[in-house]
C-alpha cells in the first residue's frame, strides 16, 4: 500500500518490520517498538 504513495518515509518497510520484530513479552523491547512506531507515525504525518 505505501508503495503507491508519492511521499513516503525512507525505509518505511524496514521500519515496520523492525517494529513487528520487537513485539514480545519483553517490556523493554515493547517500549522500543512503541517508540519506533510513534516516531514512524509522526514522520508519516509530517509528509
C-alpha positions as CSV (number, residue, x, y, z in Angstrom):
1,X,0.0,0.0,0.0
2,X,2.7,2.5,0.9
3,X,4.5,1.8,-2.3
4,X,1.7,3.7,-4.2
5,X,2.3,6.8,-2.2
6,X,4.3,9.6,-3.8
7,X,5.7,10.8,-0.5
8,X,6.7,8.2,2.0
9,X,9.4,7.8,4.6
10,X,12.7,6.2,3.5
11,X,13.0,2.6,4.6
12,X,9.3,2.5,5.6
13,X,9.0,-1.3,5.0
14,X,12.2,-1.9,7.1
15,X,10.9,0.3,9.9
16,X,7.6,-1.5,10.1
17,X,9.3,-4.9,10.0
18,X,11.6,-3.8,12.8
19,X,8.7,-2.8,15.0
20,X,7.0,-6.1,14.4
21,X,10.2,-8.0,15.2
22,X,10.5,-6.1,18.5
23,X,7.0,-7.1,19.7
24,X,7.4,-9.6,22.5
25,X,6.7,-10.2,26.2
26,X,10.0,-8.3,26.9
27,X,8.9,-4.9,28.3
28,X,12.0,-3.1,27.1
29,X,11.5,-4.4,23.5
30,X,7.9,-3.4,23.7
31,X,8.8,0.1,24.8
32,X,11.3,0.4,21.9
33,X,8.6,-1.0,19.4
34,X,6.1,1.6,20.7
35,X,8.6,4.5,20.4
36,X,9.7,3.4,17.0
37,X,6.1,3.1,15.8
38,X,5.3,6.5,17.3
39,X,8.3,8.0,15.5
40,X,7.3,6.5,12.2
41,X,3.7,7.7,12.5
42,X,5.0,11.2,13.3
43,X,7.3,11.1,10.2
44,X,4.3,10.0,8.0
45,X,2.1,12.8,9.4
46,X,4.8,15.4,8.6
47,X,4.8,14.4,4.9
